[in-house]
Amino acid sequence: MKRLIIAAGGGGDAVAAAMLHAALYGDEEPGVILTYAWDRLLIDPVPGPRGDRDFTGLRPITPTVSAVPAEARPIAPAGSTLPLLAAALPHTFALLDPGQGTVGITCQLEELISHLEPVSIDLLDVGGDILARGDEPTLKSPLADALTLAAASQVNAPVRLLIAGPGLDGELPPDELRPLLGPLVHTLTAKDVEPISSILEWHPSEATAMLAATARGVRGTCEIRDAGLPIPLTDEAPRIHEVDLGEALSRNSLARALSSTTALDEAEAHSREVCGFSEVDYERDKAAKRLKDQPLVELDAESMLRQLAGLDAEALSRGVTHMTFRRITEALNLSGSQLVDLRRLLISERPEQYDETLWRLRRPREVTAQSPMPFGGT
């Protein structure tokens, strides 16, 4: 018996899919997680999603769908977390390639469903931006979710749409999402997080990190992204709700516009028309700026901790209780390759501030003084 879980937005949604499988189907055999190779620029400096041609070592499943095994490698300069996920988890990670637009994704879904004959198909979105109309001012990354929603709505098989962590992606306010959510399927607990706990030590996903943290009981306000967007960590955050797939499609104007697209460029054009932007354009601009502004010299621990103290103080004045490590990395203008070293250093120097995948803010008098170690040390 195979379960198929489609990670609607790629990135952290694939990690959340593994958490979902543990929570709902834990006693069964490993599932198949169909996901984009679309990571943040901290991991993949090349804007946009990766396709089959961007990897070596893929394993064919069907004519248009390949698995990403642990030995697969992204072709430089591209990066991907999928081989690491495959090495750490028992599930099969199948590559969702949007290069042929919704038509291509629909073909991939139909082939995989025919091949697997799965006992269930879940379409999982962390945060809920898959329910966006397309004109919301807070919307940042609607394209990936809209493509999967459009394709899932066209396959001849029952697909259950699940929203985990409503509002945790910072794209739609919880008050706006709440009336759109259907029945409660499950409330995640610390036990559900255990299978992915080691992955959260290095994976840059913010929404999934907060989802896991709230499942473990963390509450407060967490700042995310380079802009420092505040996200409430409430009792609603670790919940998983079902939403009617047809209702989601009728609400999502971008997904409807993408229904017959045959290329990613075409899908981007629709996104610019419906939403006023394409998130791939944003990634292109940010990647160009990152190359221009990237510091030439690594920060040492003493300098970094001093800057972080100022960042913490400013955030505390705004009522913030936590920050993601991605937020810290980008706020300090560090590179993606320094993210793991940054986390290791902070946990070593300030272990009392590591709060279940997040950085918990403390006022200076609350922090125990220690001698800083060299940046990048172990």
C-alpha positions, -999 to 999 in steps of 0.1 A, spaced: 0 0 0 16 32 -12 5 67 -1 12 96 -26 18 130 -11 22 160 -34 43 188 -18 25 217 -33 52 243 -30 84 223 -29 111 232 -5 99 228 31 66 213 19 85 181 11 98 179 47 63 186 60 50 158 38 72 134 56 59 147 89 23 143 76 30 107 66 44 99 101 13 115 117 -14 99 95 2 67 81 31 60 104 26 23 107 25 17 69 53 14 44 72 45 33 53 67 9 61 86 -23 65 123 -20 62 142 -53 79 176 -50 96 204 -69 133 209 -66 127 245 -58 148 257 -28 156 291 -15 186 310 -28 204 302 4 206 266 -9 202 269 -47 217 302 -61 200 296 -95 166 312 -96 135 291 -103 129 253 -100 152 225 -112 142 199 -137 155 164 -147 183 179 -168 196 197 -137 206 165 -119 228 135 -124 219 101 -109 181 103 -111 162 70 -112 133 68 -138 99 58 -124 77 65 -154 86 81 -188 82 116 -173 88 111 -136 121 104 -119 131 96 -83 158 117 -66 179 91 -47 205 99 -21 233 95 -47 218 120 -71 235 154 -75 224 188 -88 246 200 -116 267 231 -104 260 259 -98 225 246 -89 218 232 -55 191 210 -40 181 196 -6 163 165 -22 193 141 -23 199 149 14 162 143 22 164 110 3 194 100 24 178 108 57 142 95 51 128 62 39 104 78 14 108 80 -23 112 116 -35 98 120 -70 107 151 -90 79 174 -100 92 193 -131 71 224 -141 91 230 -173 61 220 -194 36 240 -173 4 226 -159 0 202 -189 33 186 -181 26 183 -144 -8 168 -151 9 142 -173 34 135 -145 6 130 -120 -14 107 -142 16 85 -150 27 83 -114 -9 75 -102 -12 48 -129 21 33 -120 17 34 -82 -20 28 -78 -18 47 -45 -43 40 -18 -45 78 -12 -34 111 -27 -28 141 -5 -19 176 -19 -2 193 10 5 230 14 21 245 45 7 280 53 -23 281 30 -12 304 2 -26 278 -22 -60 293 -12 -50 328 -24 -71 347 -49 -40 362 -65 -44 399 -56 -35 398 -19 -8 424 -11 10 399 12 13 372 -14 49 363 -23 51 329 -39 19 317 -56 32 301 -87 43 267 -75 12 261 -55 -11 273 -83 6 250 -108 1 219 -86 -35 229 -77 -43 233 -114 -28 200 -123 -43 181 -94 -77 194 -103 -74 178 -138 -64 142 -129 -89 114 -129 -83 104 -93 -95 116 -58 -70 142 -44 -74 155 -9 -61 190 -3 -46 196 31 -34 228 47 -9 225 75 1 254 97 -24 280 85 -7 314 81 28 301 89 41 311 54 32 347 61 13 350 28 -23 350 40 -33 363 74 -48 336 97 -80 356 101 -85 355 63 -76 318 61 -98 306 90 -132 307 73 -117 289 42 -105 259 62 -125 227 63 -126 198 88 -96 194 112 -77 163 101 -50 162 127 -31 184 152 6 177 150 25 168 182 61 164 192 59 127 184 50 135 148 81 157 145 105 130 156 111 114 121 123 148 107 140 162 138 175 157 124 165 173 91 154 205 108 189 209 120 200 219 85 170 225 63 164 262 57 126 260 55 110 286 78 73 276 76 80 239 83 105 248 111 77 269 127 52 241 121 75 216 139 83 241 167 46 247 174 39 210 174 65 208 201 47 235 221 66 267 212 44 299 213 51 335 206 59 357 176 86 346 151 103 369 125 110 353 91 126 362 58 150 391 51 122 416 57 116 403 92 79 394 88 62 386 121 44 353 123 22 344 153 29 310 168 -4 300 183 -24 269 191 -38 269 156 -4 267 140 2 229 143 -32 220 129 -39 203 95 -72 210 78 -88 196 47 -101 220 21 -124 211 -9 -102 209 -40 -128 224 -63 -135 253 -39 -98 261 -38 -96 261 -76 -126 284 -79 -110 308 -55 -74 307 -70 -76 328 -101 -39 321 -110 -45 283 -109 -74 287 -133 -53 308 -156 -26 282 -157 -48 253 -166 -36 248 -202 0 262 -199 27 241 -216 58 260 -204 71 276 -172 77 309 -191 40 309 -201 30 303 -164 52 332 -153 35 355 -178 1 345 -163 15 352 -128 26 387 -138 -8 393 -153 -29 379 -124 -8 387 -94 13 416 -108 46 397 -104 64 364 -108 83 350 -79 110 338 -103 116 374 -112 120 382 -75 145 354 -72 164 367 -103 166 402 -88 176 389 -54 203 366 -68 218 395 -88 218 417 -57 233 389 -36 262 385 -60 268 422 -59 266 427 -21 280 394 -8 307 402 18 342 391 7 354 383 43 337 359 66 325 374 99 342 359 130 322 348 159 328 378 181 316 402 153 287 381 144 274 377 180 278 415 185 256 421 154 231 395 165 228 412 199 217 443 181 193 424 159 178 407 189 173 440 208 155 456 178 132 425 174 124 424 212 113 461 210 88 450 184 74 422 206 91 394 188 100 362 207 118 341 181 136 343 147 143 316 121 179 309 113 173 319 77 161 353 90 193 356 110 215 345 81 200 370 57 199 398 82 236 394 88 242 392 51 258 358 53 258 333 25 238 301 23 269 280 28 273 296 62 238 287 74 248 254 90 279 269 106 258 298 119 233 275 135 261 253 150 279 284 164 248 299 179 237 267 196 272 262 210 275 298 222 239 303 234 223 269 239 196 284 261 183 303 232 178 273 209 141 266 211 129 236 190 144 247 156 140 284 163 162 311 179 145 324 211 153 360 218 167 370 252 175 404 266 213 409 271 211 404 309 194 370 303 222 357 281 250 338 298 284 353 288 308 329 271 339 332 251 331 331 214 345 304 193 360 310 158 332 313 131 327 280 113 342 259 141 327 228 155 
